[in-house]
Amino acid sequence: MTVAADRPIEQKPLSFDEFLARYGSDNRYELIDGEVFDLEPTGQHEEVAAFITTKACVQIDQADLPWFVLQRGLFRPANAGMTAFRPDVLVVDRTELVNEPLWLDQSILTRGSSIKFVAEVVSSNWQNDYARKVEDYGTLGIAEYWIADHAGLGGVRHIGKPKRPTLSICTLVDGEYEIQLFQGHQALVSKTFPDLNLTAEQVLKTNG
């Protein structure tokens, strides 16, 4: 299915239960304020998400952390009745899952405290990644959020001019995100994975 940038695919707002019944088994859709969005997972999009996942898994294993990577699970904030995000990469804290009311039956998280790291790979719906999710993920206390814009789609105020492939790393400081941009051969700085040895170009590179 092809949709225009940031245009919801449903005319009528859906509740979370309606969304789950209609789209819950298809990992290309998410719900924001009752509107269903197509995440448009192209091949290049999936390359970047898979690279981040692989590197995160290595870091988790090497540090022997009680975390794991959940791809395409739903994150339904407890205070947002008509919203269910589907991040491209989620790093989950196993020790927090006992507090998750839906986890035993469904791959759905409701608490920001369960999430150690999240990454979104930018598609034509880039406004959600750079605005709505920055606000919501920060408010929910997620310590680190990556916005991987491999095609340089984001607005100039987000990635600069001329627009280039950019990795934005949002780090939670005193309840708000501090955002640092990385491009080209710049080495990344991650508080969640301090031993990560990568450049922006390595993360954002695709075969296309």
RODOSE-58839 format. One record per residue (C-alpha): x, y, z. Coordinates in Angstrom, 3 decimals, padded with zeros to 6 digits. Example, Ala and Ser with C-alpha at 12.3 -4.5 7.8 and 13.67 -1.06 7.14 Angstrom:
! residues 2
<rec><xx>012.300</xx><yy>-004.500</yy><zz>007.800</zz></rec>
<rec><xx>013.670</xx><yy>-001.060</yy><zz>007.140</zz></rec>
This chain:
! residues 208
<rec><xx>000.000</xx><yy>000.000</yy><zz>000.000</zz></rec>
<rec><xx>001.302</xx><yy>003.457</yy><zz>-000.877</zz></rec>
<rec><xx>000.208</xx><yy>006.532</yy><zz>001.037</zz></rec>
<rec><xx>001.175</xx><yy>010.158</yy><zz>000.892</zz></rec>
<rec><xx>003.553</xx><yy>011.547</yy><zz>003.476</zz></rec>
<rec><xx>002.131</xx><yy>011.759</yy><zz>006.998</zz></rec>
<rec><xx>-001.396</xx><yy>011.015</yy><zz>005.798</zz></rec>
<rec><xx>-003.354</xx><yy>008.563</yy><zz>007.972</zz></rec>
<rec><xx>-004.872</xx><yy>005.623</yy><zz>006.112</zz></rec>
<rec><xx>-008.154</xx><yy>005.551</yy><zz>008.045</zz></rec>
<rec><xx>-010.826</xx><yy>008.226</yy><zz>007.722</zz></rec>
<rec><xx>-012.354</xx><yy>007.438</yy><zz>011.097</zz></rec>
<rec><xx>-010.288</xx><yy>007.543</yy><zz>014.324</zz></rec>
<rec><xx>-009.739</xx><yy>004.101</yy><zz>015.829</zz></rec>
<rec><xx>-009.529</xx><yy>003.069</yy><zz>019.449</zz></rec>
<rec><xx>-006.593</xx><yy>000.929</yy><zz>020.507</zz></rec>
<rec><xx>-008.767</xx><yy>-002.205</yy><zz>020.573</zz></rec>
<rec><xx>-010.078</xx><yy>-001.487</yy><zz>017.063</zz></rec>
<rec><xx>-006.541</xx><yy>-000.922</yy><zz>015.811</zz></rec>
<rec><xx>-005.349</xx><yy>-004.132</yy><zz>017.413</zz></rec>
<rec><xx>-008.186</xx><yy>-006.133</yy><zz>015.855</zz></rec>
<rec><xx>-007.617</xx><yy>-004.669</yy><zz>012.390</zz></rec>
<rec><xx>-003.860</xx><yy>-004.106</yy><zz>012.199</zz></rec>
<rec><xx>-002.321</xx><yy>-005.789</yy><zz>015.237</zz></rec>
<rec><xx>-000.835</xx><yy>-008.678</yy><zz>013.262</zz></rec>
<rec><xx>000.710</xx><yy>-006.429</yy><zz>010.595</zz></rec>
<rec><xx>003.916</xx><yy>-004.782</yy><zz>011.763</zz></rec>
<rec><xx>003.873</xx><yy>-001.976</yy><zz>009.209</zz></rec>
<rec><xx>001.175</xx><yy>000.082</yy><zz>010.946</zz></rec>
<rec><xx>001.025</xx><yy>002.166</yy><zz>014.102</zz></rec>
<rec><xx>-001.654</xx><yy>004.261</yy><zz>015.794</zz></rec>
<rec><xx>-001.169</xx><yy>007.900</yy><zz>016.813</zz></rec>
<rec><xx>-004.089</xx><yy>009.744</yy><zz>018.391</zz></rec>
<rec><xx>-006.547</xx><yy>007.432</yy><zz>016.665</zz></rec>
<rec><xx>-004.937</xx><yy>007.780</yy><zz>013.225</zz></rec>
<rec><xx>-003.330</xx><yy>004.766</yy><zz>011.536</zz></rec>
<rec><xx>-000.016</xx><yy>005.364</yy><zz>009.789</zz></rec>
<rec><xx>001.797</xx><yy>003.152</yy><zz>007.301</zz></rec>
<rec><xx>005.438</xx><yy>002.858</yy><zz>008.404</zz></rec>
<rec><xx>006.542</xx><yy>002.174</yy><zz>004.806</zz></rec>
<rec><xx>009.291</xx><yy>-000.360</yy><zz>005.594</zz></rec>
<rec><xx>011.301</xx><yy>-000.277</yy><zz>002.358</zz></rec>
<rec><xx>014.346</xx><yy>-002.469</yy><zz>001.854</zz></rec>
<rec><xx>016.714</xx><yy>000.369</yy><zz>002.761</zz></rec>
<rec><xx>014.651</xx><yy>001.146</yy><zz>005.848</zz></rec>
<rec><xx>014.992</xx><yy>-002.465</yy><zz>006.991</zz></rec>
<rec><xx>018.745</xx><yy>-002.492</yy><zz>006.304</zz></rec>
<rec><xx>019.292</xx><yy>000.367</yy><zz>008.729</zz></rec>
<rec><xx>016.986</xx><yy>-001.109</yy><zz>011.378</zz></rec>
<rec><xx>018.735</xx><yy>-004.487</yy><zz>011.110</zz></rec>
<rec><xx>022.182</xx><yy>-002.878</yy><zz>011.450</zz></rec>
<rec><xx>021.180</xx><yy>-001.023</yy><zz>014.610</zz></rec>
<rec><xx>019.631</xx><yy>-004.193</yy><zz>016.011</zz></rec>
<rec><xx>022.768</xx><yy>-006.225</yy><zz>015.348</zz></rec>
<rec><xx>025.062</xx><yy>-003.694</yy><zz>017.011</zz></rec>
<rec><xx>022.753</xx><yy>-003.288</yy><zz>020.006</zz></rec>
<rec><xx>022.629</xx><yy>-007.060</yy><zz>020.496</zz></rec>
<rec><xx>026.428</xx><yy>-007.260</yy><zz>020.472</zz></rec>
<rec><xx>026.702</xx><yy>-004.509</yy><zz>023.094</zz></rec>
<rec><xx>024.073</xx><yy>-006.137</yy><zz>025.300</zz></rec>
<rec><xx>025.813</xx><yy>-009.513</yy><zz>025.064</zz></rec>
<rec><xx>029.300</xx><yy>-008.145</yy><zz>025.734</zz></rec>
<rec><xx>028.148</xx><yy>-006.199</yy><zz>028.788</zz></rec>
<rec><xx>026.014</xx><yy>-009.136</yy><zz>030.003</zz></rec>
<rec><xx>023.021</xx><yy>-006.866</yy><zz>030.491</zz></rec>
<rec><xx>019.503</xx><yy>-008.171</yy><zz>031.333</zz></rec>
<rec><xx>018.159</xx><yy>-006.595</yy><zz>028.155</zz></rec>
<rec><xx>016.966</xx><yy>-007.804</yy><zz>024.748</zz></rec>
<rec><xx>016.001</xx><yy>-006.243</yy><zz>021.436</zz></rec>
<rec><xx>012.343</xx><yy>-006.275</yy><zz>020.467</zz></rec>
<rec><xx>011.647</xx><yy>-005.409</yy><zz>016.846</zz></rec>
<rec><xx>008.206</xx><yy>-004.218</yy><zz>015.788</zz></rec>
<rec><xx>006.559</xx><yy>-004.785</yy><zz>019.134</zz></rec>
<rec><xx>003.850</xx><yy>-002.322</yy><zz>020.116</zz></rec>
<rec><xx>004.423</xx><yy>000.382</yy><zz>022.693</zz></rec>
<rec><xx>001.115</xx><yy>001.644</yy><zz>024.023</zz></rec>
<rec><xx>001.764</xx><yy>004.318</yy><zz>026.666</zz></rec>
<rec><xx>-000.586</xx><yy>003.789</yy><zz>029.586</zz></rec>
<rec><xx>-001.724</xx><yy>007.415</yy><zz>029.484</zz></rec>
<rec><xx>-002.490</xx><yy>007.447</yy><zz>025.735</zz></rec>
<rec><xx>-005.694</xx><yy>005.581</yy><zz>024.985</zz></rec>
<rec><xx>-005.625</xx><yy>005.959</yy><zz>021.187</zz></rec>
<rec><xx>-001.888</xx><yy>005.640</yy><zz>020.530</zz></rec>
<rec><xx>000.282</xx><yy>002.574</yy><zz>019.915</zz></rec>
<rec><xx>003.775</xx><yy>003.222</yy><zz>018.606</zz></rec>
<rec><xx>005.664</xx><yy>000.501</yy><zz>016.743</zz></rec>
<rec><xx>009.343</xx><yy>001.494</yy><zz>016.991</zz></rec>
<rec><xx>011.807</xx><yy>-000.017</yy><zz>014.555</zz></rec>
<rec><xx>014.148</xx><yy>-001.061</yy><zz>017.369</zz></rec>
<rec><xx>013.324</xx><yy>-001.385</yy><zz>021.078</zz></rec>
<rec><xx>015.749</xx><yy>-002.428</yy><zz>023.793</zz></rec>
<rec><xx>013.755</xx><yy>-003.894</yy><zz>026.657</zz></rec>
<rec><xx>014.782</xx><yy>-004.375</yy><zz>030.289</zz></rec>
<rec><xx>013.776</xx><yy>-007.913</yy><zz>031.264</zz></rec>
<rec><xx>013.673</xx><yy>-006.995</yy><zz>034.951</zz></rec>
<rec><xx>010.822</xx><yy>-004.547</yy><zz>034.308</zz></rec>
<rec><xx>008.530</xx><yy>-006.954</yy><zz>032.494</zz></rec>
<rec><xx>006.898</xx><yy>-008.127</yy><zz>035.719</zz></rec>
<rec><xx>005.233</xx><yy>-004.697</yy><zz>035.796</zz></rec>
<rec><xx>003.876</xx><yy>-004.948</yy><zz>032.257</zz></rec>
<rec><xx>000.171</xx><yy>-005.906</yy><zz>032.355</zz></rec>
<rec><xx>-000.123</xx><yy>-007.082</yy><zz>028.723</zz></rec>
<rec><xx>003.251</xx><yy>-008.725</yy><zz>028.155</zz></rec>
<rec><xx>002.374</xx><yy>-012.313</yy><zz>029.056</zz></rec>
<rec><xx>-000.345</xx><yy>-012.458</yy><zz>026.406</zz></rec>
<rec><xx>000.844</xx><yy>-009.992</yy><zz>023.766</zz></rec>
<rec><xx>004.015</xx><yy>-008.279</yy><zz>022.559</zz></rec>
<rec><xx>002.826</xx><yy>-004.946</yy><zz>023.941</zz></rec>
<rec><xx>004.655</xx><yy>-002.629</yy><zz>026.345</zz></rec>
<rec><xx>002.913</xx><yy>000.134</yy><zz>028.300</zz></rec>
<rec><xx>005.632</xx><yy>001.622</yy><zz>030.521</zz></rec>
<rec><xx>008.565</xx><yy>003.796</yy><zz>029.531</zz></rec>
<rec><xx>010.573</xx><yy>002.273</yy><zz>032.381</zz></rec>
<rec><xx>010.616</xx><yy>-001.031</yy><zz>030.470</zz></rec>
<rec><xx>012.509</xx><yy>000.540</yy><zz>027.577</zz></rec>
<rec><xx>016.225</xx><yy>001.330</yy><zz>027.736</zz></rec>
<rec><xx>016.690</xx><yy>002.485</yy><zz>024.130</zz></rec>
<rec><xx>014.549</xx><yy>003.107</yy><zz>021.072</zz></rec>
<rec><xx>015.376</xx><yy>003.796</yy><zz>017.418</zz></rec>
<rec><xx>013.212</xx><yy>004.981</yy><zz>014.540</zz></rec>
<rec><xx>014.308</xx><yy>004.787</yy><zz>010.906</zz></rec>
<rec><xx>012.852</xx><yy>007.768</yy><zz>009.077</zz></rec>
<rec><xx>010.390</xx><yy>007.316</yy><zz>006.197</zz></rec>
<rec><xx>008.149</xx><yy>009.839</yy><zz>004.463</zz></rec>
<rec><xx>006.207</xx><yy>010.169</yy><zz>007.732</zz></rec>
<rec><xx>009.250</xx><yy>011.908</yy><zz>009.187</zz></rec>
<rec><xx>007.245</xx><yy>014.507</yy><zz>011.100</zz></rec>
<rec><xx>006.150</xx><yy>011.892</yy><zz>013.632</zz></rec>
<rec><xx>009.738</xx><yy>010.798</yy><zz>014.300</zz></rec>
<rec><xx>011.132</xx><yy>014.306</yy><zz>014.743</zz></rec>
<rec><xx>008.265</xx><yy>015.894</yy><zz>016.649</zz></rec>
<rec><xx>005.609</xx><yy>013.711</yy><zz>018.250</zz></rec>
<rec><xx>007.909</xx><yy>010.873</yy><zz>019.273</zz></rec>
<rec><xx>010.630</xx><yy>013.160</yy><zz>020.588</zz></rec>
<rec><xx>008.046</xx><yy>014.661</yy><zz>022.917</zz></rec>
<rec><xx>006.357</xx><yy>011.423</yy><zz>023.940</zz></rec>
<rec><xx>009.443</xx><yy>009.242</yy><zz>024.361</zz></rec>
<rec><xx>011.081</xx><yy>011.955</yy><zz>026.438</zz></rec>
<rec><xx>008.017</xx><yy>012.457</yy><zz>028.619</zz></rec>
<rec><xx>007.836</xx><yy>008.708</yy><zz>029.212</zz></rec>
<rec><xx>011.427</xx><yy>008.648</yy><zz>030.447</zz></rec>
<rec><xx>013.127</xx><yy>006.661</yy><zz>027.671</zz></rec>
<rec><xx>016.798</xx><yy>007.456</yy><zz>028.209</zz></rec>
<rec><xx>017.985</xx><yy>007.361</yy><zz>024.607</zz></rec>
<rec><xx>016.208</xx><yy>007.739</yy><zz>021.257</zz></rec>
<rec><xx>017.893</xx><yy>007.496</yy><zz>017.851</zz></rec>
<rec><xx>016.380</xx><yy>009.023</yy><zz>014.702</zz></rec>
<rec><xx>018.123</xx><yy>007.363</yy><zz>011.760</zz></rec>
<rec><xx>017.462</xx><yy>009.505</yy><zz>008.688</zz></rec>
<rec><xx>019.364</xx><yy>007.577</yy><zz>006.012</zz></rec>
<rec><xx>017.839</xx><yy>009.530</yy><zz>003.106</zz></rec>
<rec><xx>017.993</xx><yy>012.998</yy><zz>004.652</zz></rec>
<rec><xx>014.203</xx><yy>013.406</yy><zz>004.593</zz></rec>
<rec><xx>013.757</xx><yy>015.488</yy><zz>007.750</zz></rec>
<rec><xx>013.149</xx><yy>019.216</yy><zz>007.742</zz></rec>
<rec><xx>016.078</xx><yy>021.626</yy><zz>007.598</zz></rec>
<rec><xx>015.479</xx><yy>022.700</yy><zz>011.191</zz></rec>
<rec><xx>016.034</xx><yy>019.091</yy><zz>012.267</zz></rec>
<rec><xx>019.049</xx><yy>018.029</yy><zz>010.156</zz></rec>
<rec><xx>020.498</xx><yy>021.280</yy><zz>008.796</zz></rec>
<rec><xx>021.174</xx><yy>022.554</yy><zz>005.300</zz></rec>
<rec><xx>022.119</xx><yy>021.113</yy><zz>002.879</zz></rec>
<rec><xx>020.089</xx><yy>018.114</yy><zz>003.949</zz></rec>
<rec><xx>022.228</xx><yy>015.018</yy><zz>004.381</zz></rec>
<rec><xx>021.827</xx><yy>011.581</yy><zz>005.908</zz></rec>
<rec><xx>021.777</xx><yy>012.264</yy><zz>009.644</zz></rec>
<rec><xx>021.627</xx><yy>010.290</yy><zz>012.862</zz></rec>
<rec><xx>020.056</xx><yy>012.286</yy><zz>015.670</zz></rec>
<rec><xx>020.811</xx><yy>010.938</yy><zz>019.143</zz></rec>
<rec><xx>018.382</xx><yy>012.194</yy><zz>021.773</zz></rec>
<rec><xx>019.661</xx><yy>011.779</yy><zz>025.330</zz></rec>
<rec><xx>017.380</xx><yy>012.386</yy><zz>028.298</zz></rec>
<rec><xx>018.694</xx><yy>015.106</yy><zz>030.628</zz></rec>
<rec><xx>016.509</xx><yy>016.433</yy><zz>033.461</zz></rec>
<rec><xx>013.353</xx><yy>015.130</yy><zz>031.819</zz></rec>
<rec><xx>014.004</xx><yy>016.523</yy><zz>028.320</zz></rec>
<rec><xx>015.991</xx><yy>015.339</yy><zz>025.334</zz></rec>
<rec><xx>019.272</xx><yy>016.916</yy><zz>024.380</zz></rec>
<rec><xx>019.729</xx><yy>016.234</yy><zz>020.669</zz></rec>
<rec><xx>023.078</xx><yy>015.796</yy><zz>018.968</zz></rec>
<rec><xx>023.409</xx><yy>015.368</yy><zz>015.200</zz></rec>
<rec><xx>025.923</xx><yy>012.995</yy><zz>013.598</zz></rec>
<rec><xx>026.769</xx><yy>012.906</yy><zz>009.904</zz></rec>
<rec><xx>029.379</xx><yy>011.307</yy><zz>007.668</zz></rec>
<rec><xx>032.485</xx><yy>010.067</yy><zz>009.484</zz></rec>
<rec><xx>031.552</xx><yy>011.568</yy><zz>012.855</zz></rec>
<rec><xx>031.905</xx><yy>009.032</yy><zz>015.676</zz></rec>
<rec><xx>028.713</xx><yy>008.377</yy><zz>017.607</zz></rec>
<rec><xx>028.345</xx><yy>009.093</yy><zz>021.319</zz></rec>
<rec><xx>025.855</xx><yy>006.876</yy><zz>023.155</zz></rec>
<rec><xx>025.282</xx><yy>006.828</yy><zz>026.915</zz></rec>
<rec><xx>023.348</xx><yy>003.580</yy><zz>026.651</zz></rec>
<rec><xx>026.133</xx><yy>001.856</yy><zz>024.721</zz></rec>
<rec><xx>029.338</xx><yy>003.719</yy><zz>025.682</zz></rec>
<rec><xx>031.607</xx><yy>001.131</yy><zz>024.032</zz></rec>
<rec><xx>029.907</xx><yy>001.475</yy><zz>020.659</zz></rec>
<rec><xx>032.520</xx><yy>002.231</yy><zz>017.988</zz></rec>
<rec><xx>030.582</xx><yy>003.457</yy><zz>014.972</zz></rec>
<rec><xx>030.271</xx><yy>006.446</yy><zz>012.677</zz></rec>
<rec><xx>027.033</xx><yy>007.930</yy><zz>011.396</zz></rec>
<rec><xx>027.889</xx><yy>006.761</yy><zz>007.886</zz></rec>
<rec><xx>028.193</xx><yy>003.149</yy><zz>009.044</zz></rec>
<rec><xx>024.759</xx><yy>003.226</yy><zz>010.639</zz></rec>
<rec><xx>023.030</xx><yy>005.005</yy><zz>007.762</zz></rec>
<rec><xx>024.663</xx><yy>003.227</yy><zz>004.817</zz></rec>
<rec><xx>022.318</xx><yy>001.304</yy><zz>002.513</zz></rec>
<rec><xx>022.609</xx><yy>-000.549</yy><zz>-000.776</zz></rec>
<rec><xx>020.831</xx><yy>001.970</yy><zz>-002.912</zz></rec>
